[in-house]
Amino acid sequence: MEFTVQQIADLLQGKTEGDNSVTVRTLAKIEEAQTGALAFLSNPKYEPYLYTTGASAVIVSESLELKKPVNATLIRVTDPYSSFSTLLEYYQAAVLASKTGVEQPCFIGDTSSIGEGHYRGAFSYIGNNCKIGSNVRIYPQAYIGDNVTIGDNTTIFAGAKLYANTVVGSNCTIHAGAVIGSDGFGFAPQADGSYKPVPQIGNVVLEDDVNVGANTTIDCATMGSTIIRKGSKIDNLVQIAHNVEVGQHTVIASQSGVSGSSKIGNHCVIAGQVGIVGHITIADKTTIGAQSGVSKSVKETGTIIQGSPAFDYKQNLRAITVFRKLPDLQRELEELKDKK
């Protein structure tokens, strides 16, 4: 694919500076880009590369003041990072759109339906009574159980598993190896010390515009639904337990785990390796720092916490500072004792 700089600027609602007839055919990092590539500059520490890059065009902030002459044509926008992300979305959509038709062997139940413009990869399986929308792409070896509903323009990558009764909205992406709707971890202790499985008869609901990363697992509800609300993004290797609710436009980073029946609000940010206990509530716009253990509800909107157990972010930093000084403080205390 090849576009002129002016075409890209029109798409991004930006303004060109330089030769707007220059064509680009690929996207690249500013420090690695060569002729024919489009790059972007968002982080100020990469600005020196702007004056040496081989890129044919670079997306920059409309407020950037040049310190030296630039060989590349500039596309000035309000937010370079967001604009470049938009381009990546268009590029990815074009790549995905090239996958159409049905590869063999694959299977779809007689009582299931699928919309126009779809792609089904080899060895993919679709059970009975499924309702699948238009422009859905189901990659090789993906498994879709009975009674699953999938909205338009959703992509299920290779090896993903959607258990029976799962509901997936439109414009969702489920990456390779993800498991949606497996049993929640429910076992009743018995008098003899053994554990009896508690049947998990609920399902999982992913609303529109949800992304689920590779090898992430989202358990079905014991009863009712485990729900991931609209626009939320879940990284690779995340565990979400039964009956959890994740609010709209919340992001959860890799290796985090959310225990059963907890409710996470809208627009929350959960960093990597965070553990959240069951049956608590996390308020809207909460930020939880990496490797935190959250053991009680967060009630105030916009709270920032960190640590294990997690508490106020700034207080946590002060506590860490004191903790690092403990050996010195102990030595000083022993010296004071010796002087008595």
C-alpha positions as CSV (number, residue, x, y, z in Angstrom):
1,M,0.0,0.0,0.0
2,E,1.3,3.4,-0.9
3,F,-0.1,6.8,0.1
4,T,1.0,10.4,-0.4
5,V,1.8,12.5,2.7
6,Q,-1.2,14.7,1.9
7,Q,-3.6,11.7,1.9
8,I,-2.3,10.8,5.4
9,A,-2.5,14.4,6.6
10,D,-6.1,14.5,5.4
11,L,-6.9,11.3,7.3
12,L,-5.3,12.6,10.5
13,Q,-6.7,16.1,10.0
14,G,-3.2,17.4,10.2
15,K,-1.2,20.0,8.2
16,T,1.8,19.3,6.0
17,E,5.2,21.0,6.1
18,G,7.4,20.2,3.1
19,D,6.7,18.2,0.0
20,N,3.2,16.8,0.4
21,S,3.4,14.7,-2.7
22,V,6.0,12.4,-1.2
23,T,4.8,8.8,-1.0
24,V,5.1,6.4,1.9
25,R,4.6,2.7,1.9
26,T,5.5,1.5,5.4
27,L,5.6,2.5,9.0
28,A,8.8,2.6,11.1
29,K,10.5,3.8,14.2
30,I,12.0,7.3,13.8
31,E,15.5,6.0,14.7
32,E,15.3,3.1,12.1
33,A,13.2,4.6,9.3
34,Q,14.4,4.7,5.7
35,T,13.2,6.3,2.5
36,G,9.5,5.4,1.9
37,A,8.7,5.1,5.6
38,L,6.4,7.1,7.8
39,A,7.5,7.7,11.5
40,F,6.3,9.7,14.4
41,L,7.8,11.8,17.2
42,S,6.0,11.9,20.5
43,N,8.6,11.5,23.3
44,P,10.9,14.5,23.4
45,K,14.0,12.3,24.1
46,Y,13.7,11.0,20.5
47,E,13.8,14.5,19.0
48,P,17.5,14.3,17.9
49,Y,16.5,11.5,15.5
50,L,14.1,13.9,13.7
51,Y,17.1,15.7,12.2
52,T,18.9,12.5,11.1
53,T,16.1,10.1,10.3
54,G,15.8,8.6,6.8
55,A,12.0,8.6,6.9
56,S,10.2,10.3,4.1
57,A,7.7,11.8,6.5
58,V,7.3,12.2,10.2
59,I,4.2,12.9,12.3
60,V,5.0,15.6,14.9
61,S,3.2,17.9,17.3
62,E,1.8,21.1,15.9
63,S,3.6,22.9,18.7
64,L,7.1,21.5,18.1
65,E,9.7,24.2,17.4
66,L,12.5,22.9,15.1
67,K,16.1,23.4,16.2
68,K,17.6,22.4,12.9
69,P,16.6,21.8,9.3
70,V,14.6,18.6,8.6
71,N,14.8,16.5,5.5
72,A,11.6,14.7,6.0
73,T,8.1,16.1,5.2
74,L,6.3,16.9,8.5
75,I,2.7,16.2,9.3
76,R,1.7,18.4,12.2
77,V,-1.1,17.1,14.5
78,T,-2.4,17.8,18.0
79,D,-1.3,14.4,19.4
80,P,1.3,12.5,17.4
81,Y,1.0,9.3,19.4
82,S,-2.7,9.1,19.0
83,S,-2.5,9.9,15.3
84,F,0.1,7.2,14.7
85,S,-2.1,4.8,16.6
86,T,-4.9,5.7,14.2
87,L,-2.7,4.9,11.3
88,L,-1.8,1.6,12.8
89,E,-5.4,0.8,13.2
90,Y,-6.1,1.5,9.5
91,Y,-3.1,-0.6,8.5
92,Q,-4.1,-3.5,10.7
93,A,-7.7,-3.3,9.4
94,A,-6.4,-3.4,5.8
95,V,-4.3,-6.5,6.6
96,L,-7.2,-8.3,8.3
97,A,-9.6,-7.4,5.5
98,S,-7.4,-9.3,3.1
99,K,-8.4,-12.5,5.0
100,T,-11.7,-13.7,3.6
101,G,-13.4,-17.0,2.6
102,V,-13.4,-20.4,4.2
103,E,-10.3,-22.7,4.5
104,Q,-10.8,-26.4,4.7
105,P,-11.1,-28.4,6.8
106,C,-13.3,-26.5,9.2
107,F,-16.7,-27.1,10.9
108,I,-19.8,-25.1,11.6
109,G,-22.9,-26.5,13.1
110,D,-26.0,-26.8,11.0
111,T,-28.0,-24.6,13.3
112,S,-25.4,-21.8,13.4
113,S,-25.3,-18.6,11.2
114,I,-22.5,-16.3,10.1
115,G,-22.7,-13.0,8.3
116,E,-21.2,-11.8,5.1
117,G,-17.5,-11.0,4.5
118,H,-16.3,-13.5,7.1
119,Y,-13.1,-15.6,7.3
120,R,-12.8,-19.1,8.8
121,G,-9.4,-20.6,9.0
122,A,-8.5,-24.2,8.6
123,F,-9.4,-26.5,11.6
124,S,-11.6,-23.8,13.2
125,Y,-14.7,-25.1,14.9
126,I,-18.1,-23.4,15.4
127,G,-20.7,-25.3,17.4
128,N,-24.5,-25.3,17.2
129,N,-26.9,-22.4,17.7
130,C,-24.2,-19.8,17.3
131,K,-25.0,-16.3,15.9
132,I,-21.9,-14.7,14.3
133,G,-22.0,-11.3,12.7
134,S,-20.6,-9.8,9.5
135,N,-16.8,-9.4,8.8
136,V,-15.9,-11.7,11.6
137,R,-12.5,-13.4,11.3
138,I,-11.9,-16.7,12.9
139,Y,-8.4,-17.9,12.6
140,P,-7.1,-21.5,12.4
141,Q,-7.8,-23.9,15.3
142,A,-10.1,-21.4,17.1
143,Y,-12.9,-23.1,19.0
144,I,-16.3,-21.6,19.4
145,G,-18.8,-23.6,21.5
146,D,-22.5,-23.9,21.3
147,N,-24.8,-21.0,21.7
148,V,-22.1,-18.4,21.3
149,T,-22.9,-14.9,20.0
150,I,-20.3,-12.7,18.2
151,G,-20.9,-9.2,16.9
152,D,-19.7,-7.6,13.7
153,N,-16.1,-6.9,12.9
154,T,-14.7,-9.1,15.6
155,T,-11.5,-11.1,15.3
156,I,-10.8,-14.4,17.0
157,F,-7.1,-15.3,16.6
158,A,-5.6,-18.8,16.3
159,G,-6.2,-21.2,19.1
160,A,-8.5,-19.0,21.1
161,K,-11.3,-20.9,22.9
162,L,-14.8,-19.6,23.5
163,Y,-16.8,-21.9,25.7
164,A,-20.6,-22.4,25.3
165,N,-22.9,-19.4,25.9
166,T,-20.2,-16.8,25.6
167,V,-21.4,-13.4,24.3
168,V,-18.9,-11.2,22.4
169,G,-19.7,-7.8,21.1
170,S,-18.8,-5.9,17.9
171,N,-15.2,-4.7,17.1
172,C,-13.6,-7.0,19.7
173,T,-10.3,-8.8,19.4
174,I,-9.5,-12.0,21.2
175,H,-5.8,-13.0,20.8
176,A,-4.2,-16.4,20.4
177,G,-4.6,-18.9,23.2
178,A,-7.1,-16.9,25.2
179,V,-9.8,-19.0,27.0
180,I,-13.2,-17.3,27.5
181,G,-15.8,-19.0,29.6
182,S,-13.9,-21.8,31.4
183,D,-15.1,-22.9,34.8
184,G,-14.6,-20.6,37.7
185,F,-12.5,-21.9,40.6
186,G,-15.4,-23.1,42.8
187,F,-15.0,-26.1,45.1
188,A,-16.9,-26.9,48.3
189,P,-14.8,-28.3,51.1
190,Q,-16.2,-31.7,52.4
191,A,-16.1,-33.2,55.9
192,D,-13.4,-35.7,54.8
193,G,-11.1,-32.9,53.7
194,S,-11.8,-33.3,50.0
195,Y,-13.3,-30.7,47.7
196,K,-16.5,-31.1,45.6
197,P,-16.7,-29.1,42.4
198,V,-19.4,-26.4,42.4
199,P,-21.1,-26.4,38.9
200,Q,-20.4,-23.1,37.0
201,I,-23.5,-22.5,35.0
202,G,-23.1,-18.8,34.0
203,N,-21.3,-17.3,31.1
204,V,-19.0,-14.5,30.0
205,V,-20.1,-11.3,28.3
206,L,-17.6,-9.1,26.4
207,E,-19.2,-5.8,25.3
208,D,-18.2,-3.9,22.2
209,D,-14.6,-2.8,21.6
210,V,-13.0,-5.1,24.1
211,N,-9.5,-6.5,23.6
212,V,-8.4,-9.7,25.2
213,G,-4.6,-10.6,25.1
214,A,-2.9,-13.8,24.3
215,N,-3.2,-16.7,26.9
216,T,-5.6,-14.6,29.1
217,T,-8.4,-16.5,30.8
218,I,-11.8,-15.2,31.8
219,D,-13.9,-17.6,33.8
220,C,-17.6,-18.0,33.4
221,A,-19.9,-17.0,36.3
222,T,-21.2,-19.5,38.8
223,M,-24.6,-18.0,38.0
224,G,-25.2,-14.9,35.9
225,S,-22.4,-13.4,33.9
226,T,-18.7,-12.4,34.2
227,I,-18.8,-9.1,32.4
228,I,-16.1,-7.0,30.6
229,R,-17.7,-3.7,29.8
230,K,-17.3,-1.7,26.6
231,G,-13.8,-0.5,25.5
232,S,-11.8,-2.3,28.2
233,K,-8.4,-3.7,27.2
234,I,-6.9,-6.7,28.9
235,D,-3.3,-7.7,28.3
236,N,-1.7,-11.1,27.8
237,L,-1.6,-13.6,30.7
238,V,-4.3,-12.0,32.8
239,Q,-6.7,-14.1,35.0
240,I,-10.2,-12.9,35.6
241,A,-12.3,-15.1,37.9
242,H,-16.0,-15.9,38.0
243,N,-18.6,-13.2,38.4
244,V,-16.1,-10.4,38.1
245,E,-17.3,-7.1,36.5
246,V,-14.8,-4.9,34.7
247,G,-16.0,-1.4,33.9
248,Q,-15.9,0.6,30.7
249,H,-12.5,1.6,29.2
250,T,-10.5,0.0,32.0
251,V,-7.0,-1.4,31.2
252,I,-5.4,-4.4,33.0
253,A,-1.7,-5.2,32.3
254,S,0.0,-8.6,32.1
255,Q,0.1,-11.1,34.9
256,S,-2.6,-9.5,36.9
257,G,-5.3,-11.5,38.6
258,V,-8.8,-10.6,39.8
259,S,-10.5,-12.9,42.2
260,G,-14.2,-13.9,42.1
261,S,-17.1,-11.4,42.3
262,S,-15.0,-8.3,42.5
263,K,-16.2,-5.2,40.7
264,I,-13.8,-2.9,39.0
265,G,-15.0,0.6,37.9
266,N,-14.8,2.6,34.7
267,H,-11.5,4.1,33.4
268,C,-9.3,2.2,35.9
269,V,-5.6,1.5,35.3
270,I,-4.3,-1.8,36.7
271,A,-0.6,-2.3,36.2
272,G,1.3,-5.6,35.8
273,Q,1.3,-8.3,38.5
274,V,-1.5,-6.8,40.5
275,G,-3.6,-9.2,42.7
276,I,-7.1,-8.2,43.6
277,V,-9.0,-10.3,46.2
278,G,-12.6,-11.4,45.8
279,H,-15.8,-9.7,46.7
280,I,-14.4,-6.1,46.7
281,T,-15.2,-3.0,44.7
282,I,-12.7,-0.7,43.0
283,A,-14.0,2.8,42.3
284,D,-13.9,4.6,38.9
285,K,-10.6,6.0,37.7
286,T,-8.5,4.1,40.3
287,T,-4.9,3.5,39.4
288,I,-3.1,0.5,40.9
289,G,0.7,0.3,40.7
290,A,2.6,-2.7,39.6
291,Q,2.9,-5.7,42.0
292,S,0.3,-4.4,44.3
293,G,-2.0,-6.6,46.4
294,V,-5.4,-5.1,46.9
295,S,-7.2,-6.6,49.9
296,K,-10.0,-4.1,50.5
297,S,-12.4,-2.0,48.5
298,V,-11.3,1.3,47.0
299,K,-14.2,3.7,47.6
300,E,-13.0,7.1,46.4
301,T,-12.9,8.0,42.7
302,G,-9.5,8.7,41.3
303,T,-7.5,7.0,44.0
304,I,-3.9,6.0,43.3
305,I,-2.5,3.1,45.3
306,Q,0.5,0.8,45.4
307,G,2.1,-1.8,47.6
308,S,1.2,-5.1,49.2
309,P,-1.1,-4.5,50.9
310,A,-1.8,-1.6,48.7
311,F,-2.4,1.9,50.1
312,D,-2.0,5.5,49.0
313,Y,0.7,5.9,46.4
314,K,2.5,8.9,47.9
315,Q,2.5,7.4,51.4
316,N,3.8,4.1,49.9
317,L,6.7,5.9,48.4
318,R,7.5,7.5,51.8
319,A,7.3,4.1,53.4
320,I,9.6,2.6,50.9
321,T,12.1,5.4,51.6
322,V,12.0,4.7,55.3
323,F,12.3,0.9,54.7
324,R,15.5,1.4,52.7
325,K,16.9,3.3,55.6
326,L,16.0,0.7,58.3
327,P,19.5,-0.8,58.5
328,D,21.1,2.6,59.0
329,L,18.4,3.5,61.6
330,Q,19.0,0.2,63.4
331,R,22.7,0.8,63.6
332,E,22.2,4.4,64.9
333,L,19.8,3.0,67.5
334,E,22.3,0.4,68.7
335,E,25.0,3.1,68.9
336,L,22.7,5.2,71.1
337,K,22.1,2.2,73.3
338,D,25.8,1.7,73.7
339,K,26.3,5.3,74.8
340,K,24.0,4.9,77.7
